[in-house]
Amino acid sequence: MRTTATPPVDALEKVLGELPLPWIVTPEDVQLALRVLLVHQLEQWPTGPLCRSDRTPYPCLLHRWARRVLDARGLTDDVVDALAGRGELPPGVPGGRL
C-alpha cells in the first residue's frame, strides 16, 4: 500500500527516473517551470490525486522537475504555491526578465 511518504511512480518514471536539472538555471528555465506548474496541477479523482494534464499520480514527473528548478533558483515552496494557486505568471516572467 502506498503512503503519502512514498513517491508516486508511473511507467515513464520507471524507465527515466527523475528528470535532470539544467546546470545553470536561466530565466527561460524559470519561465518554463512556472508554465509546467500551471499545467500539471493537482486534480482530485475517485482513484486519488492525479495530475490534471497527464492523469498520472500527483505530483507527476514534470511537476516535481518544475519545483526542483524553482527551488534551485531560490524560490521558496510558499512562493511557488502562491504562484501556482494564482493560475497566472507573475509580471516579467513571460519575457524572461526576473
N, C-alpha and C positions, 0 to 999 in steps of 0.2 A: 504494500500500500504506500502510495506517495504522500509525503507530508509537505507542508509549506517550506520546510528547510531543504527539501530535495528539488534541485532544479529540473524543470521540465525538459524532456528530450523528444525530438521528433526524428524522423528518418534522416533528414538532411544533416542534423546535428551529429548523428552517429557517424556520418562519413567525414564531415568537415571539422567538427569540433567548434571552438569559438572562432569568430572572425578576427583577424589580426587588426590591431590599431595602426594608423599611419605613424611613421617615425616622427614626423613633425605635424602637429595638429594645426592646420591653417584655418583662416576664416571660412573658406569654402567647405572644409570638413565639418565645421560647426553648423553651417547652414544646412548641409545635407543631414547631419544628425538630428537637427531640430525638425526637419521635414519628416524624417523617419519616425520620430516620436509622435508626430501628429497623425501619421497614417497607421502606425502599429500600436494602437491603444487597446486598453482592456475592454472586453465586452463580456458580459455575463451570459452564459448559456446553461441549459439544464444539465449538461455534462460537466460544467465547471467553467472557470475563467479561460477564455480563448482570446487570441489576437484578432482584432477586428478585420485586419487585412487578409491574413493567410490562414486563419482558423486553426492555428497550432496552439499548444498550451502556452498560456501567458506567464511570464514575458518571453516573447519569441526571440529567435536568434538576432534579428535586426534591431529589436528594441534594446536588448542587452548591449549590442555593439554601440548604439547611439548613446546610451547612458555612459558607457566607458569613455567614449570620445569626449563628451561634455565634461566628465569628471577630469579627464586629462587636461582639459582647457581651464579647469579651475572653477567650474560652476558647481554649486552645492546641490544636493538632492532636493532641497526645498525650492530652490530657484528653478530647477528642471521640472519639478512637479507643477509649479505655478505656471510655467510656460506651456506645458502640455495641457494643463487644465483650461487655460485661456483659449486654446484651439487656434492660435494665430502666432505668427512670428513677430518678435519684437522689432521696433524700428531700427533700421540699419542692417539687419541680417540679410534680407533679400539681395542687397547689393554687395554683401560680403564685408561690410565695414562694421567692425566691433570696437 
